[in-house]
């Protein structure tokens, strides 16, 4: 771990998140002094789509820039707080800055981005300090302290905003838009503030990546190697406050926490590596921002902020259901395939046991005997036999000369492929019984159930190791023959 600390620069893969950030910087310099209101024409759907995608409209460029920067900053900071299990902290901070927004406006008597940023930052730090004080001086747990600060600061902010609206300079201030967001109200000053916030977040993520990784996952070890854990934590809170504050104009206090949590949660379903998680989270945040703005632009009176959150939630839902590794649907399909495989292997094992009971003097097994040994009904036994035939593990025969499952009695014979699989399953079962008996000191009559579960997942390498440990045994604890690899290779059925 000392090696981790000695080289704080992450891999080159981190250069990829620079793309949306660099595009934002270029587009910011290309913005006109004033942009017309987004969606302010009565063009058709195709015309509006082309107008948005071409980025020829200054107001569209302003919105795209704002949502890109917001998605980038919230995505990366969300990755940090989600992996630290501090999602509620982001929600609390987003509500705690509201009084600071009001104070910043009262200070400048206008919607000045820098004044609001300073006021909101101070309010955010005051909220963090209160949470820390409550935890250290009382028995109240962190989740309760977060709830207290969230509700108290939010209520205070609402009261202050209501008061501001009744002042002479408050009617046209647009300060109320910080509650639910209004992306068309973005100004160049707002974009410069967002750009500064994203630059600081990017610097933190690149140059303090490994320090943040260590302090986030093992703070005690970080202290033991001399890392300033408290300083790094407050630096993280500072940048989180910047990210939250600069996003309020787009999605508002109520929804900004969703953009901190949802992209990072989606990315956590895709990868377990921190650098890839931060990259995916930033990419998903940018994509949700642009797509949500595009949908809002196409419609009439569609709120941009909620649509951005809905798009982000849609990304999460699609990932949750369809991701190849962690998706619920692939896991369900894999589980179904595994269940069918286990049923086939159990039927093959039963066929082997029937042949063993006849001292291997015959090559065929009546399906009725398989049903009795498996303790299943005849229709179910027919379905399992049919599955074996489909997978070429067995063939069926009927005394009437018609190989049909509709006739009785039906006889089953194993193919070479079926015989090999049956021997392998029986070998795994009996080896594991003997291993538990000899090495784990299990009673011979207590090993069957464990062997029933493990026989289907033992790999060939593990089986070889068990055979070496047990000196290539030939009999299980019950005196039954353990098929060897030579028995499997030699085969039983011609």
WONORRA-V998977 format. One line per field, one symbol per residue. phi: phi as a letter, one per 20 degrees, with the letter a starting at -180 (. if undefined). burial: I if it has 24 or more other C-alpha atoms within 12 Angstrom, else O. A space follows every 10 residues. Layout:
phi = ???
burial = ???
This chain:
phi = .fffffcfef ffgfffffff fffffffffe fffcdfffme ddffffffff fffflfefff ffffffffff ffffffffff fffemcffff ffffefffff fffffffela eeffffffff ffffffffff fffffedcef fffffffffg ffffffffff fffffeefee fdfmfffffd nbffefdfff ffffffffff fffffeedff ffffffdbff ffffdnffff ffffffffff fgffffeffe dnffdffffe efgffffffe bdefffffff ffffffffff ffffffffed leffggffff ffffgffffg ecfgedffff ffffffffff ffffffffff fffffffell ecdccfffff fffelcffgf ffffffffff emebcdccgf ndfcfedcfd dcceegffff fffffffgff ffgffffeee mffgeddfff fgeefecfef fffffffffe mlfdcegene fegeffffff ndef
burial = OOOOIOOOII OOOIOOIIOI IOOIIOIIOO IOOOIOOIIO OOOOOOOIIO IIOOOOIIII IIIIIIIIII IIIIIIIIII IIIIOIIIII IIIIIIIIII IIIIIIOOII IIIIIIIIII IIIIIIIIOI IIOOOOOOOO OIOOIIIIII IIIIOIIIOI IOOIOOOOOO OOIIIIIIII IIIIIIIIII IIIIIIIIII IIIIIIOIII IIIIIIOOOO OIOOOOIOIO OIIOIIIIII IIIIIIIIII IIIIIIIIII IIIIIIIIII IOOIIIIIII IIIIIIIIII IIIIIIIIIO OOIIIIIIII IIIOIIOOII OOOOOIOOOO OOOOOOOOOO OIIIIIIIII IIIIIIOOOO OOIIIIIIII IOIIOOOIOO IIOIIIIIIO OOIIIIIOOO OOOOIOOOII IIIIIIIIII IIIIIIIIII IIIIIIIOOO OOOIOOIIOI IIOIIIOIOO OOIOOIIOOO OOIOIIIOOO IIIIIOOIOO IIIO
